[in-house]
Amino acid sequence: MADEKQELVERIEAELENDVIDPELGVDVVNLGLIYGIDLDDEKNVKVTMTLTSMGCPLAGTIVSDIKTALKDLQEFKEINEVDVEIVWDPPWDKSRMSRYAKIALGVHE
């Protein structure tokens, strides 16, 4: 069961990587390092813990909505149930959380 749960968490992460793009930066939230955790409980409820690049980000609602939309297919096929997105500020995001792909795409030097 643990393997099935891990596989489902990986599929959720893949959906977020493919479908949830930060509108300002044009890179997905996974590669930006904005996703801090994906938890799946025994009832297949999903909790996505994430942050944003800045506290005053005007697109927070859009990104949360995009996450829920990206996971709709998994809900429709009864692979997951409820989706909750929690935005946290600790630890604060910084560019070191970005993947190599995101850094190249945005021209960020180490």
C-alpha positions as CSV (number, residue, x, y, z in Angstrom):
1,M,0.0,0.0,0.0
2,A,2.9,2.4,0.8
3,D,4.2,1.9,-2.8
4,E,0.7,2.7,-4.2
5,K,0.5,5.8,-2.1
6,Q,4.0,7.0,-3.1
7,E,3.1,6.4,-6.8
8,L,-0.1,8.4,-6.4
9,V,1.8,11.3,-4.8
10,E,4.3,11.2,-7.7
11,R,1.4,11.3,-10.1
12,I,-0.1,14.3,-8.3
13,E,3.3,16.1,-8.4
14,A,3.6,15.3,-12.2
15,E,0.1,16.9,-12.7
16,L,1.2,20.0,-10.9
17,E,4.5,20.1,-12.9
18,N,2.6,19.8,-16.2
19,D,-0.4,22.0,-15.5
20,V,0.3,24.7,-12.9
21,I,2.5,27.5,-14.3
22,D,3.4,30.6,-12.3
23,P,1.7,33.3,-14.5
24,E,4.4,35.8,-13.8
25,L,7.5,33.6,-14.3
26,G,6.2,31.1,-16.9
27,V,7.7,28.1,-15.0
28,D,5.7,25.4,-13.2
29,V,5.3,25.6,-9.5
30,V,7.2,22.3,-8.9
31,N,10.4,23.3,-10.7
32,L,10.2,26.8,-9.0
33,G,10.4,24.9,-5.7
34,L,7.1,26.4,-4.5
35,I,5.7,22.9,-3.5
36,Y,6.9,22.0,0.0
37,G,4.9,18.9,0.4
38,I,2.1,16.7,-0.9
39,D,0.3,14.6,1.7
40,L,-2.2,11.9,1.0
41,D,-4.2,10.5,4.0
42,D,-5.9,7.1,4.2
43,E,-9.1,8.5,2.7
44,K,-7.1,9.7,-0.3
45,N,-7.6,13.4,0.6
46,V,-4.7,15.5,-0.7
47,K,-3.0,18.4,1.1
48,V,-0.6,20.4,-0.9
49,T,1.7,22.6,1.2
50,M,3.2,25.4,-0.8
51,T,4.6,28.9,-0.7
52,L,4.8,31.8,-3.1
53,T,7.7,33.8,-4.3
54,S,6.5,36.8,-2.4
55,M,4.0,37.4,0.4
56,G,2.1,40.0,-1.6
57,C,1.7,37.8,-4.6
58,P,-1.5,38.9,-6.3
59,L,-1.8,35.6,-8.1
60,A,-2.2,33.4,-5.0
61,G,-5.8,32.7,-5.7
62,T,-5.1,31.9,-9.3
63,I,-2.4,29.4,-8.5
64,V,-4.5,27.7,-5.8
65,S,-7.3,27.4,-8.3
66,D,-5.0,26.1,-10.9
67,I,-3.8,23.4,-8.5
68,K,-7.3,22.2,-7.8
69,T,-8.1,22.2,-11.5
70,A,-5.0,20.3,-12.4
71,L,-6.1,17.5,-10.0
72,K,-9.7,17.3,-11.2
73,D,-9.1,14.3,-13.5
74,L,-7.7,12.3,-10.5
75,Q,-10.8,13.2,-8.5
76,E,-13.2,12.3,-11.4
77,F,-11.6,8.9,-11.6
78,K,-11.9,8.5,-7.8
79,E,-8.1,8.2,-7.4
80,I,-8.2,11.1,-4.9
81,N,-10.9,12.8,-2.9
82,E,-10.7,16.3,-1.5
83,V,-7.9,18.7,-2.4
84,D,-6.7,21.3,0.2
85,V,-4.0,23.8,-0.6
86,E,-2.2,25.5,2.3
87,I,0.1,28.4,1.7
88,V,2.9,28.8,4.2
89,W,5.7,31.3,4.6
90,D,8.1,29.3,6.7
91,P,10.6,28.4,5.4
92,P,10.6,31.4,3.1
93,W,11.1,30.7,-0.6
94,D,14.4,31.6,-2.2
95,K,15.9,30.8,-5.6
96,S,18.0,27.9,-4.1
97,R,14.8,25.9,-4.1
98,M,14.5,26.1,-7.9
99,S,15.4,23.1,-10.0
100,R,18.2,23.3,-12.5
101,Y,15.6,23.5,-15.3
102,A,13.9,26.5,-13.7
103,K,17.2,28.3,-13.2
104,I,18.2,27.8,-16.8
105,A,14.7,28.9,-18.0
106,L,14.9,32.1,-16.0
107,G,18.6,32.8,-16.5
108,V,19.4,32.5,-12.8
109,H,23.0,31.9,-12.0
110,E,24.0,29.9,-8.9
